[in-house]
Amino acid sequence: MNNPNPVAPANGTRRRRLLILAALVVLALGGYAAYYLLHGRYFESTDDAYVATDLVQITSEVAGTVTGVRVDDTQHVDRGQVLVELDPADAEVALAGAEADLARIVRSVRGLYSQGEALRAQIRAREVSLQAARGDLKRRLEVAADGGVSGEELQHARDQVAQLEAALATTRQDLASNTAQTENTTVADHPQVLAAAAKVREAALALKRTKIVAPVAGIIARRGVQVGQRIAPGAPLMAVVPLANAWVDANFKEVQLEQMRVGQPVELHADLYGKDVRYHGKIAGLGAGSGSAFALLPAQNASGNWIKIVQRVPVRIALDAKELDAHPLRVGLSMTATVDLHDTSGSLIAREVRGAPQQIIASEEHDAAIDRRISDIISRNSGQAADRAPAAGGRSAP
């Protein structure tokens, strides 16, 4: 007998398939919800991230003519390596003049001390002469009543005493003036000598600055200086990019920042190396404002056609130095950053982003050499070297 309703088995099969599909969708949604609740909600990602680092400008601190350029763009340089050389002739002449002035002033100050000794001896001699003149005057006064001394001779004796008293007073004033210039000092630490020594250091520093060195290690970029160019102080010559200190500025949406804290771990990938290379870093600090707030022309939203736009805030991410050394990055490269939000005990404000302060290299060896040169000039012109020579000879004599 024929089946009167052949469509029924087909409808049942279709219903079972739909139920299975619905169950799979529910399972997928449940699985995603479980993944999000247990894992996914603790991570925030962005591909709006870029490599950044310091850009150390190289400038000249003195004017001069460029006589040598030792480096070129893309070249790696070490800290303290000579980059540019200036003509040192003017600086050498200035240094020689400063050293001559120091020697002259040392001899002049040495004369002040000698003058003080001469004035003291002169005072002692005039005190003896004044005492003798007063004795003569006293004797003449004793016999003047008896007519033993003429009035003119007596007046001459009085004038002699007055002249010696005035001369003694003048010499004492000269000694006081000399003492005011030399009191509590020696030739080496006299103010005039110290000022002249400072001029020598200044001239030596100007000579040293004719060789411009790299303050940090890095890659040369934007070299614009040429041999023969006359440069002024402060003129930009080139830049040194310390890629070993690179970091990443990741721009997260404001709705992603709620659980972000300083110190949270970050996993990064660079478009340069692909997904196979991973960088591990930490949040070093969160920006003080959105990118639009610090734009040259900040947006003005007080208008009738206002549309809300989700803002992005830059988050600085410090990179692992060993990973950065193994796979160097370049400024401006694109990165993908994923922040692990499990630990929210960190601070919202970074107290210290940079571990060690950057500073220009200082040459203590050069400073010590200048100090020795100044000490030698002072000793040779103050008589100390001549005083030491016989003593040294006496010790070495058989």
Secondary structure as UniProt FT lines:
FT   TURN            6..7
FT   HELIX           8..38
FT   HELIX           40..42
FT   STRAND          43..52
FT   STRAND          56..59
FT   STRAND          64..69
FT   TURN            73..74
FT   STRAND          76..77
FT   TURN            79..80
FT   STRAND          82..86
FT   HELIX           89..144
FT   TURN            145..147
FT   HELIX           151..182
FT   TURN            183..184
FT   TURN            188..189
FT   HELIX           191..208
FT   TURN            209..210
FT   STRAND          211..213
FT   STRAND          218..221
FT   TURN            227..228
FT   STRAND          230..231
FT   TURN            233..234
FT   STRAND          236..241
FT   HELIX           243..245
FT   STRAND          247..253
FT   HELIX           254..256
FT   TURN            258..259
FT   TURN            262..263
FT   STRAND          265..270
FT   TURN            271..273
FT   STRAND          274..286
FT   HELIX           292..294
FT   TURN            304..305
FT   STRAND          312..319
FT   HELIX           321..326
FT   TURN            331..332
FT   STRAND          334..340
FT   HELIX           364..381
FT   TURN            382..383
FT   HELIX           384..396
//
